[in-house]
Amino acid sequence: MRRANREQLTGILLRTRERFWAMFEHLDDDNARVPILDIVNPPLWEIGHVAWFQEFWCLRNGSFERPCLRPDGDRLYDSARIAHADRWSLPLPDLAGTRAYVDEVQVRSLERLAAAADDDHGLYFHRLSVAHEMMHIEAFAYTWQTLGYQRPSIEGIGPAAVAASSAPLAMAGGEVEVGSRPDDGFVFDNEQWAHSVAVDPFRIDPVPVSNGRYLAFVNDGGYRNNAWWSDAGRQWLARVGRDLPRYWRRDSEGMFERRHRDWAPLDTSRPIAHVSAYEAEAFARWDGGRLPSEPEWLMAAGQAPAFVWGESVWEWTSTPFAPLRGFEPGAYREYSQPWFHDHRVVRGGSFVTPRELVDARFRNFYKPHRDDPYLGFRVAREPA
């Protein structure tokens, strides 16, 4: 996606839109009405927002001086100016009307793309728009999980199994490059710009932590032992009142996990998912380690062939989300800058992340209390 030429990008856009609509195979005007939660959007609003974003950048060049295809589009779908709680009270069109708007924007955007200069500058907004749509595809996947809706068939069966335990990889340390370069094609603004960071020797798990390994922490009273939790983690734990991961439950027959609307026996071979950074940190301390820093994760991903990433869950790091050296906000100024310093960097990609978006350079980010996305982790350790 980052280096796709005009023809390739057209194909990516069409495949992405096909995947986008597949996320709504079970959606209708009734179940599109959802409760007000701070971790989801009203589905009809979010669908329309994806189209509005594409129109705003690909057809209007990011200018409010150019009229929207819908006279009320800016008032309905601009996420930077519409407070989250207000999105439930907007006079949104129904599903059919929303789809008509999405389809019209798609047709016109393809026409504009066909006439665009076939270079990084000419394709920038089209690449930005399709990346934005891919992110919302994943957001819809964990929204359906949050709401307990039926799983879209496009997601398959879920993340692949990971090794129950493996010897940590020994990394010699040295210099690692963090960030992207100006000639890397499409670059998110928070990747500006590449620079070297010194990394001390360390060890790191080759795969994310599995349900089985995490279950041992739970069974050892991990949620009740304050020694494993940071001050912020203890405050979070007291607030949510939890003694298990978000979608686990225990009964007389054993441990179960909810996958969308269905409960199933806990599969100990799958990677732990839907855990906060606080839970990840507590497990890592209990396990005699810590979360890797962003540079450590990058070094392992780039140098260790046995380091498996991007196939199962996003991975928490210990690094606060902050600007890199040389950062300047991009045209889409709301993408990164508002979220610096109170979010945490996550790396890799999950099993529902569109493959074109999975890239070692991609700096994803969430607040450390978030446990609704497909978030897991691996453990780093000091050298032996």
C-alpha positions as CSV (number, residue, x, y, z in Angstrom):
1,M,0.0,0.0,0.0
2,R,2.8,2.4,0.9
3,R,4.5,2.1,-2.5
4,A,1.6,1.0,-4.6
5,N,1.3,2.7,-7.9
6,R,-1.9,4.0,-9.3
7,E,-3.0,0.7,-10.8
8,Q,-2.1,-1.3,-7.8
9,L,-3.7,1.2,-5.5
10,T,-7.0,1.0,-7.5
11,G,-7.0,-2.8,-6.8
12,I,-6.2,-2.3,-3.1
13,L,-9.0,0.2,-2.8
14,L,-11.5,-2.1,-4.4
15,R,-10.5,-5.1,-2.3
16,T,-10.6,-3.0,0.8
17,R,-14.1,-1.8,0.0
18,E,-15.2,-5.4,-0.6
19,R,-13.8,-6.3,2.8
20,F,-15.4,-3.2,4.4
21,W,-18.9,-4.2,3.2
22,A,-18.4,-7.8,4.3
23,M,-18.1,-6.5,7.9
24,F,-21.7,-5.6,7.8
25,E,-23.3,-8.8,6.5
26,H,-25.3,-9.1,9.7
27,L,-26.0,-5.4,10.2
28,D,-29.5,-4.0,9.7
29,D,-31.3,-0.8,10.8
30,D,-32.3,-2.4,14.1
31,N,-29.0,-3.7,15.3
32,A,-27.2,-0.6,14.0
33,R,-28.7,1.1,17.1
34,V,-26.2,0.5,19.8
35,P,-25.7,1.7,23.4
36,I,-23.6,4.8,24.1
37,L,-20.1,3.4,24.9
38,D,-16.9,5.4,24.9
39,I,-15.1,2.5,23.0
40,V,-17.5,2.2,20.1
41,N,-19.1,4.5,17.5
42,P,-22.7,4.2,16.2
43,P,-22.2,1.9,13.2
44,L,-24.2,4.1,10.8
45,W,-22.1,7.1,11.8
46,E,-18.8,5.2,11.4
47,I,-19.7,3.9,8.0
48,G,-20.6,7.4,6.8
49,H,-17.5,8.8,8.4
50,V,-15.3,6.5,6.3
51,A,-16.9,7.8,3.1
52,W,-16.8,11.4,4.3
53,F,-13.0,11.0,5.1
54,Q,-12.5,9.6,1.6
55,E,-14.4,12.4,0.0
56,F,-12.8,15.2,2.1
57,W,-9.3,14.2,1.2
58,C,-9.6,12.6,-2.2
59,L,-12.3,14.8,-3.8
60,R,-12.0,18.0,-1.7
61,N,-8.3,18.0,-1.1
62,G,-8.9,18.6,2.6
63,S,-10.7,21.9,2.1
64,F,-13.9,22.9,3.6
65,E,-14.2,25.5,0.9
66,R,-15.2,22.8,-1.5
67,P,-18.8,21.5,-1.0
68,C,-19.6,18.1,0.3
69,L,-21.6,15.7,-1.8
70,R,-24.1,15.6,1.1
71,P,-25.1,19.1,2.2
72,D,-25.1,17.9,5.8
73,G,-22.0,15.7,5.4
74,D,-19.6,18.0,7.4
75,R,-22.1,18.4,10.1
76,L,-22.7,14.6,10.4
77,Y,-19.4,12.9,9.9
78,D,-16.4,15.1,10.8
79,S,-14.8,13.2,13.7
80,A,-12.6,16.2,14.6
81,R,-15.5,18.5,15.2
82,I,-18.3,16.1,16.4
83,A,-18.0,15.0,20.1
84,H,-18.1,11.3,20.5
85,A,-21.2,11.3,22.7
86,D,-23.1,13.6,20.2
87,R,-22.8,11.0,17.4
88,W,-25.8,9.0,18.8
89,S,-28.2,12.0,18.5
90,L,-27.3,13.0,14.9
91,P,-30.0,12.8,12.2
92,L,-28.2,10.1,10.3
93,P,-29.6,8.4,7.1
94,D,-30.6,4.8,7.4
95,L,-28.4,2.0,6.2
96,A,-29.5,2.2,2.6
97,G,-29.0,6.0,2.5
98,T,-25.6,5.6,4.1
99,R,-24.6,3.0,1.6
100,A,-25.7,5.2,-1.3
101,Y,-23.4,8.0,0.0
102,V,-20.5,5.5,0.4
103,D,-21.0,4.2,-3.1
104,E,-21.2,7.6,-4.7
105,V,-18.0,8.7,-3.0
106,Q,-16.3,5.5,-4.2
107,V,-17.2,6.0,-7.8
108,R,-16.0,9.6,-7.8
109,S,-12.8,8.8,-5.9
110,L,-11.9,6.1,-8.5
111,E,-12.4,8.6,-11.2
112,R,-10.1,11.1,-9.4
113,L,-7.5,8.4,-8.8
114,A,-7.5,7.4,-12.4
115,A,-6.5,11.0,-13.3
116,A,-4.0,11.5,-10.4
117,A,-0.3,11.8,-10.9
118,D,1.3,8.4,-10.5
119,D,3.8,9.4,-7.8
120,D,4.0,9.7,-4.0
121,H,2.6,13.3,-4.1
122,G,-0.3,12.5,-6.4
123,L,-1.3,9.4,-4.6
124,Y,-0.8,10.6,-1.0
125,F,-4.5,11.3,-0.1
126,H,-5.7,8.1,-1.8
127,R,-3.2,6.1,0.2
128,L,-4.2,7.9,3.3
129,S,-7.9,7.3,2.7
130,V,-7.5,3.5,2.1
131,A,-5.3,3.2,5.2
132,H,-7.9,5.0,7.2
133,E,-10.6,2.6,5.8
134,M,-8.4,-0.4,6.8
135,M,-8.2,0.8,10.3
136,H,-11.9,1.2,10.6
137,I,-12.4,-2.4,9.2
138,E,-10.4,-3.6,12.2
139,A,-12.3,-1.2,14.5
140,F,-15.6,-2.8,13.3
141,A,-14.2,-6.2,14.1
142,Y,-13.6,-5.5,17.7
143,T,-16.8,-3.4,17.9
144,W,-18.8,-6.5,17.0
145,Q,-16.8,-8.4,19.7
146,T,-17.5,-5.6,22.3
147,L,-21.3,-5.7,21.4
148,G,-21.4,-9.5,21.3
149,Y,-22.7,-9.5,17.7
150,Q,-22.3,-12.3,15.3
151,R,-18.8,-12.7,13.9
152,P,-18.4,-11.6,10.3
153,S,-17.3,-14.5,8.2
154,I,-14.4,-12.6,6.7
155,E,-12.5,-12.8,10.0
156,G,-12.1,-16.6,9.7
157,I,-11.6,-18.6,12.9
158,G,-9.3,-16.1,14.7
159,P,-5.6,-15.9,15.5
160,A,-3.4,-18.9,14.9
161,A,-2.0,-20.9,17.8
162,V,1.3,-19.8,19.3
163,A,3.9,-21.8,21.1
164,A,3.1,-22.5,24.7
165,S,6.6,-21.7,25.8
166,S,9.8,-21.0,23.8
167,A,13.3,-20.0,24.8
168,P,13.7,-16.2,24.7
169,L,15.7,-14.9,21.8
170,A,19.1,-13.3,22.8
171,M,19.6,-9.9,21.2
172,A,23.0,-8.4,21.2
173,G,21.8,-4.8,21.2
174,G,23.4,-2.1,19.2
175,E,21.8,0.5,17.0
176,V,18.3,0.3,15.5
177,E,16.4,2.6,13.2
178,V,13.1,4.0,14.5
179,G,10.8,5.8,12.1
180,S,10.5,6.1,8.3
181,R,12.5,7.8,5.7
182,P,11.3,10.4,3.2
183,D,11.8,8.0,0.3
184,D,9.7,5.2,1.9
185,G,6.5,6.1,-0.1
186,F,3.5,6.8,2.0
187,V,4.5,7.7,5.6
188,F,2.3,8.4,8.6
189,D,3.2,11.6,10.2
190,N,4.1,10.0,13.6
191,E,6.8,8.0,11.7
192,Q,8.8,11.2,10.9
193,W,11.7,10.8,10.8
194,A,14.0,7.8,10.9
195,H,16.9,8.0,13.4
196,S,19.1,5.5,15.2
197,V,18.5,4.5,18.8
198,A,21.0,2.7,21.0
199,V,19.7,-0.6,22.5
200,D,21.3,-2.6,25.3
201,P,21.5,-6.4,25.1
202,F,18.2,-8.0,26.0
203,R,16.2,-11.2,25.6
204,I,12.7,-11.4,24.1
205,D,10.0,-14.0,23.6
206,P,9.8,-15.2,20.0
207,V,6.0,-15.2,20.1
208,P,3.2,-13.4,21.9
209,V,2.1,-14.8,25.3
210,S,-0.5,-17.5,24.9
211,N,-3.8,-18.0,26.8
212,G,-2.2,-21.0,28.5
213,R,0.7,-19.0,29.9
214,Y,-1.6,-16.2,31.0
215,L,-4.0,-18.7,32.7
216,A,-1.1,-19.8,34.9
217,F,-0.8,-16.1,36.0
218,V,-4.5,-16.0,36.7
219,N,-4.5,-19.3,38.7
220,D,-1.6,-18.1,40.7
221,G,-3.7,-15.2,42.0
222,G,-2.1,-12.7,39.7
223,Y,-5.1,-10.3,39.8
224,R,-5.1,-10.3,43.6
225,N,-1.4,-9.8,44.2
226,N,-0.6,-6.1,44.2
227,A,3.1,-6.8,43.9
228,W,2.7,-7.4,40.2
229,W,0.8,-4.2,39.4
230,S,2.0,-0.6,38.9
231,D,0.2,2.2,40.8
232,A,-1.7,3.0,37.6
233,G,-2.5,-0.6,37.2
234,R,-3.8,-1.0,40.7
235,Q,-6.0,2.1,40.2
236,W,-7.3,0.6,36.9
237,L,-8.0,-2.8,38.6
238,A,-9.9,-1.2,41.4
239,R,-12.0,0.8,39.0
240,V,-13.0,-2.1,36.7
241,G,-13.2,-4.7,39.5
242,R,-11.8,-7.5,37.4
243,D,-10.1,-10.7,38.3
244,L,-10.0,-12.2,34.8
245,P,-9.3,-10.8,31.3
246,R,-12.2,-8.9,29.7
247,Y,-13.8,-11.8,27.8
248,W,-13.0,-14.7,30.2
249,R,-15.3,-16.3,32.7
250,R,-14.8,-19.3,35.1
251,D,-17.5,-21.7,36.1
252,S,-17.7,-25.2,37.5
253,E,-16.8,-26.6,34.2
254,G,-13.6,-24.6,33.7
255,M,-12.5,-21.4,32.0
256,F,-14.3,-20.0,29.0
257,E,-13.7,-17.1,26.6
258,R,-16.3,-15.1,24.6
259,R,-15.7,-14.9,20.9
260,H,-18.2,-12.4,19.6
261,R,-21.6,-13.8,20.7
262,D,-20.5,-17.3,21.6
263,W,-18.7,-18.7,24.6
264,A,-16.2,-21.5,24.1
265,P,-13.7,-23.4,26.3
266,L,-10.5,-21.4,26.7
267,D,-8.1,-22.4,23.9
268,T,-4.8,-22.3,25.7
269,S,-2.9,-22.4,22.4
270,R,-4.2,-19.1,21.2
271,P,-2.5,-15.8,22.0
272,I,-3.9,-13.8,24.9
273,A,-6.0,-10.9,23.5
274,H,-8.1,-8.1,24.8
275,V,-5.8,-7.2,27.7
276,S,-4.8,-3.8,28.8
277,A,-1.2,-2.6,29.1
278,Y,-1.6,-2.8,32.9
279,E,-2.5,-6.5,32.7
280,A,0.4,-7.1,30.3
281,E,2.9,-5.4,32.6
282,A,1.6,-7.3,35.6
283,F,2.0,-10.7,33.8
284,A,5.5,-9.7,32.7
285,R,6.6,-8.9,36.3
286,W,5.1,-12.1,37.5
287,D,7.0,-13.9,34.7
288,G,10.3,-12.3,35.7
289,G,10.4,-9.8,32.8
290,R,8.9,-6.6,31.5
291,L,7.3,-5.3,28.3
292,P,9.8,-4.6,25.5
293,S,10.4,-1.0,24.5
294,E,9.5,0.1,21.0
295,P,13.2,0.1,19.8
296,E,13.7,-3.4,21.3
297,W,10.6,-4.7,19.5
298,L,11.9,-3.2,16.2
299,M,15.3,-4.7,16.6
300,A,13.9,-8.2,17.2
301,A,11.4,-7.8,14.3
302,G,14.2,-6.8,12.0
303,Q,17.0,-9.1,13.1
304,A,15.6,-12.3,14.5
305,P,14.0,-14.7,11.9
306,A,12.3,-16.6,14.7
307,F,10.5,-13.5,15.9
308,V,6.9,-14.0,14.8
309,W,4.7,-10.9,14.6
310,G,1.7,-9.4,12.7
311,E,-0.3,-12.6,12.6
312,S,-2.2,-12.7,15.8
313,V,-2.5,-9.7,18.1
314,W,-1.2,-6.1,18.4
315,E,1.6,-6.0,21.0
316,W,1.9,-3.6,23.8
317,T,5.3,-1.9,24.3
318,S,6.6,0.1,27.3
319,T,7.1,3.2,25.1
320,P,4.8,6.2,25.5
321,F,3.4,7.5,22.2
322,A,5.4,10.6,21.5
323,P,6.7,12.5,18.5
324,L,9.9,11.3,16.9
325,R,12.7,13.6,16.0
326,G,11.7,15.8,13.1
327,F,7.9,15.3,13.6
328,E,5.6,17.7,11.8
329,P,1.8,17.1,11.7
330,G,0.6,15.9,8.3
331,A,-2.3,17.2,6.3
332,Y,-4.5,15.1,8.5
333,R,-3.4,16.9,11.7
334,E,-5.8,15.0,14.0
335,Y,-4.2,11.7,13.3
336,S,-1.3,11.7,15.8
337,Q,-0.7,15.0,17.5
338,P,-3.7,15.1,19.8
339,W,-2.8,11.7,21.2
340,F,0.8,12.2,22.2
341,H,2.0,11.4,25.7
342,D,-1.2,9.8,27.1
343,H,-1.2,6.8,24.7
344,R,1.1,3.8,24.5
345,V,2.9,2.5,21.4
346,V,1.7,-0.9,20.1
347,R,3.4,-2.7,17.3
348,G,2.8,-5.5,14.9
349,G,-0.7,-6.2,13.7
350,S,-3.6,-8.5,14.5
351,F,-5.2,-11.3,12.6
352,V,-8.0,-8.9,11.4
353,T,-5.5,-6.1,10.4
354,P,-5.7,-5.9,6.5
355,R,-2.4,-7.4,5.3
356,E,-1.6,-4.3,3.3
357,L,-1.4,-2.3,6.5
358,V,0.9,-4.7,8.4
359,D,4.3,-3.1,8.4
360,A,7.1,-2.9,10.9
361,R,7.2,0.9,10.5
362,F,3.5,1.3,11.6
363,R,3.3,2.9,15.0
364,N,-0.1,2.1,16.3
365,F,-1.2,3.5,19.7
366,Y,-3.9,3.1,22.4
367,K,-4.5,4.4,25.9
368,P,-3.0,1.9,28.3
369,H,-6.5,1.0,29.8
370,R,-7.9,-0.2,26.4
371,D,-8.6,-3.9,26.3
372,D,-11.3,-4.1,23.7
373,P,-9.1,-4.2,20.6
374,Y,-7.1,-7.3,19.7
375,L,-4.2,-6.4,22.0
376,G,-1.7,-8.8,23.4
377,F,2.0,-8.7,24.3
378,R,5.3,-10.6,24.6
379,V,7.8,-10.5,27.4
380,A,11.3,-9.0,27.3
381,R,14.1,-9.8,29.8
382,E,17.5,-8.7,30.7
383,P,20.4,-10.7,29.2
384,A,21.2,-14.0,30.9
